[in-house]
Amino acid sequence: MADEPLVLGIETSCDETGVGIVRGHTLLADAIASSVDEHARFGGVVPEVASRAHLEAMVPTIDRALKEAGVSARDLDGIAVTAGPGLAGALLVGVSAAKAYAYALGKPLYGVNHLASHICVDQLEHGALPEPTMALLVSGGHSSLLLSTDITADVRPMGSTIDDAAGEAFDKIARVLNLGFPGGPVIDRYAKEGDPDAIAFPRGLTGPRDPIYDFSFSGLKTAVARWIEAKRAAGEEVPVRDVAASFQEAVVDVLTRKAVRACKDEGVDHLMIGGGVAANSRLRALAQERCEAAGIRLRVPRPKLCTDNGAMVAALGAEMVARNRAASDWDLSADSSLPVTDPHVPGASHTHDHVHEVSKENLYS
């Protein structure tokens, strides 16, 4: 246990300031400071507000994580941070903080990919990832199918979002139904009391000539909004629970159908589902049902690990250390469009080694 890498991870890609500490595949701390309430009145995340919230929350959240884990900052084997993709300003706060702590502690710095981190976090729940693993990542900004043969070096995109991601569609339909923000949890809650077959909403990109693994929820979002508007224009009451259930079913039907097909086509017998929308109860249930029917083992982390958090970044950082991947250089910068094919941002050289030696006298206490 003590020989496994002890890594602190920082996540600031959107509106959650997440700091996690892991030792190998064991989660020691998962501290989060959310600014979601500050964005609720705008109906969505405001980048400037998120960046300011990260600045205010960073040091207290790191201190809380260290205390929760019962470790000293001096004991860490590395600092990992989300380098992208995400909101540029928010990412810069996290990257700057990680560089400062790594420099002061004389520890290696690992800039890692947000999407690859969402895959790697499952190791904290179910142990080492099988290689290869198919991953369905579903969040506010991404709906992606990814094939990973090595989470630290080889992640291949199979399909992605063409326009609106699933999480965005949940937020927009919740807004049309006047259910508030964020939309995912409230739609899930209302859908449990509705009929998923009440309204035949469209399934995007499922035609014979459509991209097999790509996703599009813009047409579904428009169809649902127009259906609701037509009801209101006719003076009829909108059956909110049935709309929520039918909309949700259309989303999860497409997600699970494409994910299972990708597993079959690639001969992969493991499917991992991550991202904020992976907390959706109907997505989990339908995925389990279809995976069992197809002979595929489903891995889904507990809901708290599905949303953005520092634990997932620490998990990928620990894997980088364990596999002796090159640390990032001090010129590491945030990349809002960092491709998933880059699970981490390695340094071009090993100049960080002598810098760390110089800085060891200035340890964080």
Salt bridges, closest charged atoms under 4 A:
GLU11 OE1 - HIS114 ND1 3.23
ASP122 OD1 - HIS126 ND1 2.78
ASP122 OD2 - ARG299 NE 2.45
GLU125 OE1 - ARG302 NH1 2.85
GLU131 OE2 - ARG323 NH2 2.92
ASP150 OD1 - ARG323 NH1 2.73
ASP150 OD2 - ARG325 NH2 2.76
ASP164 OD2 - LYS172 NZ 3.09
ASP164 OD2 - LYS221 NZ 3.15
GLU193 OE1 - ARG241 NE 2.56
GLU236 OE1 - LYS231 NZ 2.77
GLU249 OE1 - ARG282 NE 2.85
ASP253 OD2 - ARG203 NE 2.96
ASP253 OD2 - ARG257 NH2 2.72
ASP253 OD1 - ARG290 NH2 2.85
ASP265 OD2 - ARG261 NE 3.50
GLU266 OE1 - ARG156 NH2 3.49
ASP269 OD1 - HIS270 ND1 2.72
ASP308 OD1 - HIS114 NE2 3.32
ASP308 OD1 - HIS118 NE2 3.01
GLU319 OE1 - HIS25 NE2 3.46
GLU319 OE2 - ARG323 NE 2.86
ASP353 OD1 - HIS352 NE2 3.00
GLU357 OE2 - LYS360 NZ 3.19
